[in-house]
């Protein structure tokens, strides 16, 4: 049975995604305004538009976020470091970084650890947060478990299922696995496939605290509708 919730409980789970490379600046501005109007958790936007996004969100309770090493994770660690520094300078509060998938599949965990730690160190030194993206559709459970362990040791703020641009998104199996193998202080974010309110409520029951969403308006309009019906 779904736990009772308020509008804010649901809205503050949503990272409104503005990462489609075909979005023009008019669409990006409109997306940021939508996120403000619905008071979501954050806007995750393409890096080049982050400064504008942070300016538009200033003074609100909606965080500015962007991506690092996106979407395939194959950037060198030095480039991810530079991306993280630039993101912080541009006003980023939450950095969604992609692990080096190739290195994880190769079992080079020292490299993977250093790659993740580099971005976490930059963000945490500035008082900001990091979500570590695994891209689970390319990994086996043993890889996912080891990544959860590493992220726990490095004090990542979230472990995240996917970019939304891989071959698959969040699954119940992966979310349960990630929650089980991550320390309680490390939150879990579902990305890819959470397209309506019922799906969001389902992952919430699994311990997920954030979801990446592009259908934010539809989800939150439905949330308001259901809450109004409950009150009625």
C-alpha positions in Angstrom: 0.0 0.0 0.0 1.4 3.4 -1.0 2.5 5.6 1.9 0.6 8.9 2.3 2.3 11.8 0.7 2.0 15.6 0.3 2.6 17.6 -2.9 6.0 18.7 -1.6 7.0 15.2 -0.9 6.6 14.3 -4.5 7.7 17.5 -6.2 11.0 17.5 -4.2 11.8 14.0 -5.6 11.9 15.3 -9.1 15.0 16.4 -11.0 13.5 18.1 -14.0 15.6 16.9 -17.0 16.6 19.4 -19.7 19.3 17.3 -21.4 17.9 16.6 -24.8 20.4 18.0 -27.2 17.7 19.4 -29.5 16.2 21.7 -26.9 16.8 25.3 -28.0 17.3 28.2 -25.6 13.6 29.1 -25.7 12.7 25.6 -24.6 15.4 25.6 -22.0 14.1 28.8 -20.4 10.5 27.5 -20.5 11.7 24.3 -18.8 13.4 26.2 -16.0 10.3 28.3 -15.5 8.2 25.2 -15.3 10.5 23.7 -12.7 10.2 26.9 -10.7 6.4 26.9 -11.0 6.1 23.3 -9.8 8.8 23.8 -7.1 10.7 20.6 -7.9 14.0 19.5 -6.4 16.3 20.5 -9.2 16.8 21.3 -12.9 19.4 19.1 -14.5 20.5 21.0 -17.6 23.1 20.9 -20.3 26.4 22.3 -19.0 26.6 25.2 -21.4 23.3 26.6 -20.1 24.0 26.0 -16.4 25.0 29.6 -15.5 21.7 30.9 -17.0 19.8 28.2 -15.2 21.5 29.1 -11.9 20.6 32.7 -12.4 17.0 31.9 -13.1 16.7 29.7 -10.0 18.5 32.1 -7.6 16.5 32.7 -4.5 14.3 29.7 -5.0 14.3 26.2 -3.4 15.0 24.6 -6.8 18.7 23.5 -7.2 20.7 24.0 -10.3 22.3 20.7 -11.5 24.2 19.5 -14.5 26.1 16.5 -15.9 29.8 15.4 -15.8 31.2 12.9 -18.3 27.8 12.7 -19.9 26.4 10.5 -21.4 29.0 7.7 -21.8 31.5 8.3 -19.0 34.5 7.8 -21.2 36.1 11.3 -20.6 39.5 11.3 -18.9 39.5 12.0 -15.2 41.3 15.3 -15.9 38.4 16.4 -18.1 35.8 15.4 -15.5 37.8 17.4 -13.0 37.7 20.4 -15.3 34.0 19.9 -16.0 33.3 19.8 -12.2 35.3 22.9 -11.5 33.4 24.8 -14.3 30.1 23.5 -13.1 30.8 24.8 -9.6 31.9 28.2 -11.0 28.7 28.4 -13.0 26.5 27.9 -9.9 26.0 24.1 -9.8 24.6 22.7 -6.6 24.3 19.0 -7.7 26.6 17.3 -10.2 25.4 14.1 -12.0 28.5 12.3 -13.1 28.8 9.2 -15.2 31.3 6.5 -14.1 33.9 5.1 -16.6 31.8 2.2 -17.7 34.6 0.6 -19.7 36.9 0.6 -16.7 34.1 -0.9 -14.5 33.6 -3.7 -17.0 37.4 -4.2 -17.1 37.5 -4.6 -13.3 39.9 -1.6 -12.9 38.3 -0.5 -9.7 41.2 1.7 -8.6 40.7 3.8 -11.7 36.9 3.9 -11.2 37.4 4.9 -7.5 39.8 7.7 -8.4 37.5 9.0 -11.2 34.6 9.2 -8.9 36.6 10.6 -6.0 38.0 13.4 -8.1 34.5 14.8 -8.9 33.2 14.3 -5.3 36.2 16.1 -3.9 35.6 19.1 -6.1 31.9 19.2 -5.3 32.2 18.6 -1.6 34.9 21.2 -1.2 32.4 23.7 -2.5 29.6 22.4 -0.3 27.8 20.8 -3.2 26.5 17.3 -3.9 27.2 14.5 -6.4 25.0 11.8 -7.9 27.1 8.9 -9.4 25.5 7.4 -12.5 26.2 3.7 -13.1 24.4 3.0 -16.4 23.1 -0.3 -15.1 21.9 -1.7 -18.4 25.5 -2.3 -19.3 26.6 -3.8 -16.0 26.2 -7.1 -14.1 25.0 -7.2 -10.5 28.5 -7.7 -9.3 29.6 -4.4 -10.9 26.6 -2.6 -9.4 27.3 -3.9 -5.9 31.0 -2.9 -6.1 30.0 0.5 -7.3 27.6 1.0 -4.4 30.4 0.0 -2.0 32.9 2.4 -3.6 30.3 5.2 -3.5 29.6 4.5 0.1 33.3 4.6 1.0 33.7 8.0 -0.9 30.5 9.5 0.7 28.7 10.1 -2.6 25.4 11.8 -2.0 23.4 9.6 -4.5 23.9 6.5 -6.6 21.9 6.7 -9.8 20.7 4.0 -12.1 21.2 5.5 -15.6 21.6 8.5 -17.8 18.3 8.0 -19.7 20.4 7.7 -22.9 21.6 4.1 -22.5 19.9 0.9 -23.5 17.7 0.8 -20.4 16.5 2.8 -17.4 15.6 2.1 -13.8 14.3 -1.3 -12.8 12.9 -2.5 -9.5 15.6 -5.1 -9.3 18.4 -2.5 -9.6 16.8 0.0 -7.2 16.4 -2.7 -4.6 20.0 -3.9 -5.2 21.4 -0.3 -4.9 19.4 0.5 -1.8 20.5 -2.8 -0.2 24.2 -2.3 -0.9 24.5 1.4 -0.2 25.0 2.9 3.2 21.8 4.6 4.6 23.4 8.0 4.1 23.8 7.4 0.4 20.5 8.1 -1.4 19.2 6.4 -4.5 18.1 8.1 -7.7 16.0 6.4 -10.5 16.5 7.7 -14.0 15.0 6.4 -17.2 11.5 4.9 -17.3 9.8 6.9 -14.5 7.1 8.4 -16.8 4.1 8.9 -14.6 3.0 9.4 -11.0 2.3 5.7 -10.3 5.8 4.8 -11.4 7.2 7.5 -9.2 5.2 6.2 -6.2 6.4 2.7 -6.9 10.1 3.6 -6.8 9.5 5.8 -3.7 8.3 2.6 -1.9 11.7 1.1 -2.8 13.6 3.8 -1.0 14.2 6.1 -3.9 14.5 9.8 -3.0 15.0 11.3 -6.5 13.9 10.6 -10.0 15.0 12.1 -13.3 11.9 13.2 -15.2 11.0 15.1 -18.4 7.2 14.6 -17.9 7.3 16.7 -14.7 4.2 18.7 -15.5 2.0 15.6 -16.1 3.2 13.9 -13.0 2.7 16.8 -10.7 -0.7 17.8 -12.2 -1.8 14.3 -11.5 -0.4 14.5 -8.0 -2.4 17.7 -7.3 -5.5 16.2 -8.8 -5.3 13.1 -6.6 -4.6 15.1 -3.4 -7.5 17.4 -4.2 -9.7 14.3 -4.6 -8.5 12.9 -1.3 -9.3 16.2 0.5 -12.7 16.3 -1.2 
